[in-house]
Amino acid sequence: MRPLTTMLGEPCVIVACHPVKNASDENLIPRGGGAFLNEVDGNLTAARTASGVVELHWQGKYRGPDFAPMHFTTRTVTHEQLKDSKGRLIPTVVASPLSERGHADIVQAARSRQDELLVALRDAANRKASQIDLARHLGWKLRDGKPHHVAVKRAFKELEKDKLVTGEPGRIDLTKKGEKALNTLLQNTPNLNTRCSDPEHI
């Protein structure tokens, strides 16, 4: 692939790779590892964060000045010129860059969802509920009105990462750290307690 950079115009060559199966955010090195990494000028990474934003940065190696992570939102779209052999529209994904303010707003919204889920989990019945039931209880919906169970999954993963909960949707337990965080949250944000138990909100 290196000779491609010597073509007219000296183009940059970007090679699409994937990491090992079930890779963590700290292990986004191309599968096959060292030998390939040694031959390239840098390993750019794109990973979805807990807030649902895609973060573009580098890992393992980058020949050049460092740069701050770049953030993008993604959305599924269709186009009249993109169809299969039967004339059906083929969905594809468009990434749009986020400003620092836009990124901060999304991160804050994700944090608020985590707080709402933690408050909901004080109820033993909710700790036994599925992702769909939890989304319905919290009033989290997709544009088509269906329960946004993926948002529950993301919020739960972050609570689990912070060691506030254990288990999985359907059999969740609050840790001692989680119970302490819940009590602190309810004391500091009493309106959150009301909003999460209000039938109109549900």
C-alpha positions as CSV (number, residue, x, y, z in Angstrom):
1,M,0.0,0.0,0.0
2,R,2.9,2.4,0.6
3,P,3.6,2.8,-3.2
4,L,0.1,4.2,-3.6
5,T,1.3,7.3,-1.8
6,T,3.8,8.0,-4.6
7,M,1.2,8.3,-7.3
8,L,0.4,11.7,-8.9
9,G,-0.7,14.1,-6.2
10,E,0.9,11.9,-3.4
11,P,-2.5,10.9,-2.0
12,C,-3.1,9.9,1.6
13,V,-4.0,6.2,1.8
14,I,-6.5,5.2,4.5
15,V,-6.9,1.5,5.1
16,A,-10.1,0.3,6.8
17,C,-9.3,-2.2,9.6
18,H,-11.0,-3.7,12.6
19,P,-9.6,-4.7,16.0
20,V,-9.8,-8.1,17.7
21,K,-13.2,-9.5,18.5
22,N,-14.9,-7.8,21.5
23,A,-12.0,-5.2,21.8
24,S,-12.2,-2.7,24.5
25,D,-11.8,1.1,23.8
26,E,-8.2,0.7,25.1
27,N,-7.4,-2.0,22.5
28,L,-8.3,-0.6,19.1
29,I,-5.2,-1.8,17.3
30,P,-5.7,-3.5,13.9
31,R,-6.1,-7.2,14.2
32,G,-2.8,-8.8,13.5
33,G,-1.1,-6.1,15.5
34,G,2.5,-5.1,15.5
35,A,3.7,-6.0,12.0
36,F,1.0,-4.0,10.3
37,L,1.2,-1.1,12.8
38,N,4.9,-0.8,12.3
39,E,4.4,-0.2,8.5
40,V,1.7,2.6,8.7
41,D,2.1,6.2,9.7
42,G,-0.7,6.2,12.2
43,N,-3.6,4.3,13.6
44,L,-6.8,6.4,13.7
45,T,-9.6,5.0,15.8
46,A,-13.4,5.6,15.7
47,A,-15.3,4.4,18.7
48,R,-18.9,5.1,19.9
49,T,-18.9,6.6,23.4
50,A,-21.4,6.1,26.1
51,S,-23.3,9.3,25.0
52,G,-23.7,7.7,21.5
53,V,-21.2,10.1,19.9
54,V,-18.4,8.7,17.7
55,E,-15.0,9.8,18.8
56,L,-12.2,10.0,16.2
57,H,-8.6,9.9,17.6
58,W,-5.5,7.8,17.4
59,Q,-4.1,4.9,19.4
60,G,-0.8,2.9,19.4
61,K,1.0,5.1,16.8
62,Y,0.7,8.4,15.1
63,R,3.5,10.1,13.2
64,G,2.7,13.8,13.4
65,P,1.5,16.5,15.9
66,D,-1.1,15.3,18.4
67,F,-4.6,16.6,18.0
68,A,-7.7,16.7,20.2
69,P,-10.3,14.0,19.7
70,M,-12.9,14.9,17.1
71,H,-16.6,14.0,17.6
72,F,-19.3,13.1,15.2
73,T,-23.0,12.2,15.3
74,T,-24.3,9.6,13.0
75,R,-27.7,9.1,11.4
76,T,-29.2,6.6,9.0
77,V,-30.4,8.0,5.7
78,T,-31.5,6.8,2.3
79,H,-31.1,8.2,-1.2
80,E,-33.0,7.7,-4.4
81,Q,-29.8,6.8,-6.3
82,L,-28.9,4.1,-3.8
83,K,-31.1,1.1,-4.3
84,D,-30.8,-2.7,-4.5
85,S,-31.6,-4.9,-7.6
86,K,-35.3,-4.9,-6.6
87,G,-35.5,-1.1,-6.4
88,R,-35.6,-0.9,-2.7
89,L,-33.8,1.9,-0.9
90,I,-30.6,0.9,0.8
91,P,-30.0,2.6,4.1
92,T,-26.5,4.1,4.8
93,V,-25.0,6.2,7.5
94,V,-23.9,9.9,7.4
95,A,-21.5,11.3,10.0
96,S,-21.8,15.0,11.0
97,P,-19.1,16.9,13.0
98,L,-20.0,18.2,16.4
99,S,-18.9,21.5,17.9
100,E,-17.5,21.5,21.5
101,R,-20.7,22.9,22.7
102,G,-22.8,20.3,20.9
103,H,-20.6,17.5,22.2
104,A,-20.9,18.9,25.8
105,D,-24.7,19.0,25.5
106,I,-24.9,15.4,24.3
107,V,-22.6,14.2,27.1
108,Q,-24.8,16.0,29.7
109,A,-27.9,14.5,28.2
110,A,-26.3,11.0,28.5
111,R,-25.4,11.7,32.1
112,S,-28.9,12.8,32.9
113,R,-30.2,9.5,31.4
114,Q,-27.8,7.6,33.7
115,D,-29.2,9.5,36.7
116,E,-32.8,8.8,35.7
117,L,-32.1,5.1,35.2
118,L,-30.4,4.9,38.6
119,V,-33.4,6.6,40.3
120,A,-35.7,4.1,38.5
121,L,-33.7,1.2,39.8
122,R,-34.5,2.0,43.4
123,D,-37.8,0.1,42.7
124,A,-37.2,-3.6,43.0
125,A,-39.7,-4.3,40.2
126,N,-37.7,-2.2,37.8
127,R,-34.5,-4.1,38.7
128,K,-36.3,-7.2,37.3
129,A,-37.6,-5.4,34.2
130,S,-36.3,-5.8,30.6
131,Q,-34.6,-3.0,28.6
132,I,-37.8,-2.4,26.7
133,D,-39.9,-2.2,29.9
134,L,-37.4,0.2,31.5
135,A,-37.4,2.4,28.5
136,R,-41.2,2.5,28.5
137,H,-41.2,3.3,32.3
138,L,-38.7,6.1,31.8
139,G,-40.5,7.5,28.7
140,W,-37.5,7.1,26.5
141,K,-38.8,6.7,22.9
142,L,-37.5,6.6,19.4
143,R,-38.8,8.8,16.7
144,D,-41.4,6.2,15.7
145,G,-42.6,6.0,19.3
146,K,-41.1,2.6,20.1
147,P,-39.2,2.3,23.5
148,H,-35.6,3.3,23.1
149,H,-34.1,0.2,24.7
150,V,-30.6,0.9,23.3
151,A,-30.5,4.1,25.4
152,V,-31.2,1.9,28.5
153,K,-28.4,-0.5,27.5
154,R,-25.9,2.4,27.1
155,A,-26.9,4.0,30.4
156,F,-26.7,0.7,32.2
157,K,-23.3,-0.1,30.8
158,E,-22.0,3.3,32.2
159,L,-23.5,2.6,35.6
160,E,-21.9,-0.8,35.5
161,K,-18.6,0.7,34.5
162,D,-18.8,3.1,37.4
163,K,-19.5,0.1,39.7
164,L,-23.0,1.4,40.7
165,V,-24.9,-1.7,39.5
166,T,-24.2,-5.3,38.7
167,G,-26.0,-8.0,36.7
168,E,-27.9,-7.2,33.5
169,P,-31.4,-5.9,32.6
170,G,-33.8,-8.4,34.1
171,R,-31.7,-9.1,37.2
172,I,-30.0,-5.9,38.2
173,D,-28.6,-5.2,41.7
174,L,-27.4,-1.9,43.1
175,T,-24.0,-2.0,44.7
176,K,-23.3,-0.3,48.0
177,K,-21.6,2.4,46.0
178,G,-24.7,2.6,43.8
179,E,-27.0,3.0,46.8
180,K,-24.8,5.7,48.2
181,A,-24.8,7.5,44.8
182,L,-28.6,7.2,44.5
183,N,-29.2,8.7,48.0
184,T,-26.8,11.6,47.1
185,L,-28.5,12.1,43.8
186,L,-32.0,12.3,45.4
187,Q,-30.8,14.7,48.0
188,N,-29.1,17.0,45.5
189,T,-31.7,16.7,42.7
190,P,-35.2,16.3,44.3
191,N,-36.9,17.2,41.1
192,L,-35.4,14.2,39.4
193,N,-37.1,11.9,41.9
194,T,-40.5,13.6,41.1
195,R,-39.9,13.4,37.3
196,C,-39.1,9.8,37.3
197,S,-42.1,8.8,39.3
198,D,-44.6,11.1,37.6
199,P,-47.2,9.1,35.6
200,E,-47.3,11.9,33.0
201,H,-43.6,11.5,32.5
202,I,-44.0,7.7,32.1
